[in-house]
Amino acid sequence: MAEDQREQVEMANRASETEPARDGKQSFTRPVSLVTWTLATFDTTLFVLLGVLAVHASGDLADLLAGLNTLVGVAVFCYLWALFVLAVRWVHRRVPLDSAGVRTLVLHGTAAGSVAGVTFLLGLLAVALVSTLQSGGVRLQSVLLVLLIGVGVASVVGGVVGLLASLLDIAVYGLAGTLLPELGSERVTDPRRQ
Amino acid sequence: MAALPIRTLHVLAMAALVGGTTGLWYSYRSGTIATLAPARQFEWLFWGGVGVLVVTGVGNLGALGPPGPGTDWGRTLLVKLAVVVVLVGGSVVRTLLLARIGDRVNTLDDLPPALRRTLSQAYGATAAVLLGIVVLAEVLAHG
């Protein structure tokens, strides 16, 4: 049993050697690595939490949430979460987090954020358009105008979010590295066998 | 109609996180677990749980209609949100620390005592912050 587990881990390790990023150990068995899943969820939850914190501090939270259907809110959050996972995975597959320069990582993060921002907007617009079409006619010029302005704004906002998120990711990854204990020559002991 | 399932999911996610982190803290402290594999598996669940907690937490707020930050309830909520930000920030460092340890040692090998101590302290701190959030949630729910 233990041999089987060891063999599986070794197979995963061998597969990860072809990945550009060192955190790709799980890539053989999972579509995303633990580091990607962690950083993407961290970025998403922090983005939402800071937004809620800011709106609550300004006293407008009740009004904002009153106009939002719970299931729609859950769906939007899941959509945002999935986009963050895809964006972080895209960056990590191209740039190794521990050896690439900050500039390269930030540029990739900004680009991924920009694309994710536009995709987020297009998804919301597609849903809004379907419900508008069902309720009545819609003018093509209005849709194009909203698309044009919206895509520009979404790419800038997404780029800024991507830039900040990648800076934060680099900072926490570096901090984790400084907290790694020295293994030294300390003997490995197992209390169960003592 | 969605309020009860959302609230139930919120409580279940919190129970999973408190139970998991407390179990790992005790296991690494006592030496019951000496490998990295259980912690690595738990981290996947942990971050899924954090996502569920945040989305259901906002859903709960929508159902409650929170008063402004000038009230006692509003101030407590402000503190709770700040502590959740601290939890998320601290946890990402813990998980990345774990991932970086995994780059240096085999996940199925027995960990050196220094690493076990570090993991025990990290999970202990996480469990303490989570319990603090539970207390703040109790205050918000019952005053």
Interface residues (C-beta under 8 A of the other chain):
Chain A: A2 Q5 R6 V9 R22 D23 K25 L34 V35 W37 T38 L39 T41 F42 T44 T45 L46 V48 L49 L50 V52 L53 H56 A57 G59 L61 A62 L65 A66 L68 T70 L71 G73 V74 F77 C78 W81 V172 Y173 L175 A176 G177 L179 L180 P181 E182 L183 G184 E186 R187 V188 T189 D190 P191 R192
Chain B: A2 A3 I6 S30 G31 T32 A34 A37 R40 E43 W44 W47 G48 V50 G51 V54 V55 V58 G59 L61 G62 A63 G65 P66 P67 G68 P69 G70 G74 L77 L78 L81 A82 V84 V85 V88 G89 S91 V92 V93 R94 T95 L96 L97 A99 R100 I101 G102 D103 R104 V105 N106 T107 L108 D109 D110 L111 P112 P113 A114 L115 R117 T118
